[in-house]
Amino acid sequence: MAKIQKSISDEICDYLKKQKLSPIPVQTLNEDMETTRYFGGDLKEFIAAAKTLGAKGIFVETLYLEEDEFYYDSGMDDEEYAALYGNDECCNGECKCGKCEDKKSKKKAKEDDDSDVDGVWFEPEDLDGLDLTLLKPQMAKYLDRVGEACGARLTVPGVDHLEVEIFADWYDDFAELVDEASEAIEIDPTDALRQAQAIFEAEEAELAKAEDKSVKKIAAHPPKKSKKK
């Protein structure tokens, strides 16, 4: 019988039990309703802090790799984007907010920039939703892990929650690739888009070539006709 491999969350729970702390599985439903203090140390230091705070148990929330993590997220929502780039003069010509001149400067920079793609100048926010595997093809090997437990969020119960997130080694490697791809977008979104387009076109060409070979192979070996009796 094959040995069932424990997830990072299971390993953490086992460790908590050895430290005389009871792991309590939880799920966060509304993070805005919580007062959270994020712990900056490692797991051992967190356990020591929990004991100092008199904790008898630890909330353990399993974290999973999500498909959204493969796509760029600038962190700017639609309202923020509209406020920053939507109106040239949000104060109807009489600037009171101090932001109108900044918007004009950004617009002029877009018009003057020479490193654009087809005459369009990009901000990182314009690339929200870009497939990061086009910038870091190594990320594609983690697609099979979507839905897999990648870590755990540990919380010391109390009015002010002390919280830390612990991740599996493979997820740390994945997160590093995400950071590198995101940083490339934020440094030069126009160049990042060029790279993504080039990789996408190369992949499409390889796929078309493979399909063409498959068709030729089928055509070269037609089914044999059965002999009439």
WOWOHU-V124898 format. One record per residue. RES is the residue in three letters. PHI is phi in whole degrees, 0 to 359 (999 if undefined). Layout:
RES/PHI + RES/PHI
This chain:
MET/999 + ALA/293 + LYS/284 + ILE/280 + GLN/281 + LYS/283 + SER/281 + ILE/301 + SER/295 + ASP/296 + GLU/296 + ILE/294 + CYS/298 + ASP/298 + TYR/294 + LEU/299 + LYS/298 + LYS/295 + GLN/269 + LYS/64 + LEU/240 + SER/268 + PRO/287 + ILE/240 + PRO/300 + VAL/221 + GLN/219 + THR/279 + LEU/259 + ASN/213 + GLU/293 + ASP/292 + MET/270 + GLU/247 + THR/257 + THR/240 + ARG/246 + TYR/272 + PHE/278 + GLY/264 + GLY/262 + ASP/266 + LEU/297 + LYS/298 + GLU/293 + PHE/294 + ILE/299 + ALA/298 + ALA/294 + ALA/298 + LYS/293 + THR/298 + LEU/280 + GLY/79 + ALA/290 + LYS/256 + GLY/207 + ILE/229 + PHE/288 + VAL/235 + GLU/248 + THR/288 + LEU/252 + TYR/235 + LEU/289 + GLU/249 + GLU/298 + ASP/301 + GLU/289 + PHE/272 + TYR/239 + TYR/294 + ASP/225 + SER/285 + GLY/87 + MET/262 + ASP/273 + ASP/299 + GLU/293 + GLU/295 + TYR/296 + ALA/295 + ALA/293 + LEU/276 + TYR/239 + GLY/290 + ASN/255 + ASP/286 + GLU/225 + CYS/287 + CYS/252 + ASN/56 + GLY/89 + GLU/245 + CYS/295 + LYS/240 + CYS/264 + GLY/82 + LYS/259 + CYS/299 + GLU/295 + ASP/298 + LYS/295 + LYS/296 + SER/296 + LYS/296 + LYS/295 + LYS/295 + ALA/297 + LYS/297 + GLU/289 + ASP/272 + ASP/295 + ASP/263 + SER/259 + ASP/268 + VAL/252 + ASP/54 + GLY/78 + VAL/244 + TRP/256 + PHE/251 + GLU/257 + PRO/307 + GLU/297 + ASP/291 + LEU/260 + ASP/305 + GLY/92 + LEU/294 + ASP/292 + LEU/290 + THR/292 + LEU/285 + LEU/261 + LYS/230 + PRO/304 + GLN/299 + MET/294 + ALA/299 + LYS/291 + TYR/268 + LEU/299 + ASP/291 + ARG/266 + VAL/302 + GLY/92 + GLU/274 + ALA/296 + CYS/244 + GLY/179 + ALA/212 + ARG/256 + LEU/256 + THR/226 + VAL/276 + PRO/298 + GLY/158 + VAL/298 + ASP/257 + HIS/278 + LEU/263 + GLU/226 + VAL/215 + GLU/245 + ILE/243 + PHE/239 + ALA/292 + ASP/302 + TRP/296 + TYR/287 + ASP/301 + ASP/295 + PHE/297 + ALA/298 + GLU/295 + LEU/294 + VAL/299 + ASP/298 + GLU/295 + ALA/293 + SER/294 + GLU/296 + ALA/299 + ILE/294 + GLU/288 + ILE/286 + ASP/210 + PRO/299 + THR/294 + ASP/294 + ALA/298 + LEU/293 + ARG/301 + GLN/299 + ALA/298 + GLN/296 + ALA/296 + ILE/293 + PHE/299 + GLU/295 + ALA/294 + GLU/295 + GLU/296 + ALA/294 + GLU/296 + LEU/295 + ALA/296 + LYS/295 + ALA/295 + GLU/293 + ASP/296 + LYS/297 + SER/296 + VAL/295 + LYS/297 + LYS/296 + ILE/294 + ALA/292 + ALA/283 + HIS/230 + PRO/292 + PRO/296 + LYS/286 + LYS/280 + SER/286 + LYS/286 + LYS/283 + LYS/275
